[in-house]
Amino acid sequence: MTTDKDECLNSGSKISPTYSSGTYFTDRRRYSEDTAFKVQDFLGLFLPFVSRYKFTLNSYIDVGCGSGEIVKLLHSSLKENGIQLREVKGYDVSPHVQALSDDVVEYVHGDFCAADTSADLVTLFDVLEHVLDPVQFLRIVSLKCKVLVCRVPLDDSLSNALRDKFKQMFVEPGHLTFLDTVSALNLLAAAGLHVADYRYCLEFLSPSGHRSVRSRIILPLRYLLARVSPWLLSKTLGGVSLTIAAFTESGLRDMKPRGI
């Protein structure tokens, strides 16, 4: 008899040839300028999360590691905060990852969903919006970790809709789904993940977030709106991402809030 778990593991993920062919990462350092910004945002959510829950973290895998810079900096940042990892890996379907090397991080060229591996923590930095059938993808990933932290751009904004920018975003940066706060949280719930916390990330303040003339002109207005409500900014002028920490089923069994 085939179980739901077997079906998820046997199905694998649906990877666009754009990524597996290496076309997307012709420049291996694509988006690496935002590495420090993304890691700081992650720590702002994850360190309080670790403090709140009894969480033993020994292994970590970043799926869709891209240039490989995030997983390296995140590992060193966790170490500085007293979290020692015995195993650190970065997975990517793009062949460029074969040229990456590090003394600590093991870079793997392959589909994480099809790999016979697991970790205490898995991160998805700006990956979910590039995946076909994201619910199935999340279900498979959740079978391979205890905690999942994903960072999702909130593309479903009035600004993008009025400019009909979604068609452009299919091509560059290659987004396949366009989410807002509620749809992102619902997507994780539909995949069987239990959201424990989330945090708005003011993407427009990142190095790549104000490169264009338009983004520099509206930066003060975005900043003011963010002070009022990051959600309101995400739904109007955009420039916001959501970083989400969620327990998987195995994570829920192993981790409980302090004092319980």
Steps between C-alpha positions, in 0.01 A plus 500: 500500500638841401484773765471875449860531614615250237308685230658830599851356505457315171354796311804726531471872431420672175807696396493745212772436237592867545663411832630147436666605172705769672346783297373678810844502662720593207641751750580283803483799736146595399328681792798445731508874576198449730658215697575690822159670489316166470703334774435787743129472427515124562679546833240754611237227473697185574701589811189592707336186361790283623489673839128439536501130410710208618679460170812289451651600168773275362444503125394761246426495127431799278293398196555709188828635636580705189839668534560308823573816698189491719559154643862588582414829673202350679714216635764740633232730646334212685840395634559853631167470683594173669339255256753239391408300190651161420367485144434784254396453137384712211286339227433638153380347174712744299832347387694811603492369859755234405763774479429624855719387788539578868681349799176455694206509258442202272348614171283244323386512138161333503131509580460507878150354471638190329800464733523252785599759759353704784592772750373664816461832316428570135488850354344623177622848416290636212439151360131427546386750237714322238348154554220330311240346735637672813267312737636163387853638514451615859349166598806315376742744664309475830565124510874572510529748789365605838486874439460682171581868459400653168527850363230601252471825302154653534444568131119527515493878534292781352813645338579179311135450404449853363818472291411145389847405611425131558561414133843660521577315824433164334811571293712696748551408780310185399221500756224243444272590792411841644412508868390734776521441876182297534554284192860424606388389848211300353738331256712364785190384689373320188834317487460378860743743661424670831604866487659605829604855413553740213670831441468769234824582321528847346645386171516852359784576746721220363790587262304373199173652624578858400711468188244641256412868471135424583590308817723784621228758436234314699736379774395774751130422444564127541688571821214705643243236405716231660499695826119501491454138388732263312190312383354821351826568320509143365149538356555844344851608394662162567865444581429261789577133561375261767732273697313206654607242759291182503504165675464179304313204648823346630606837637180535698557163662855590606470865600277661760484858634700564815295463818263240355 
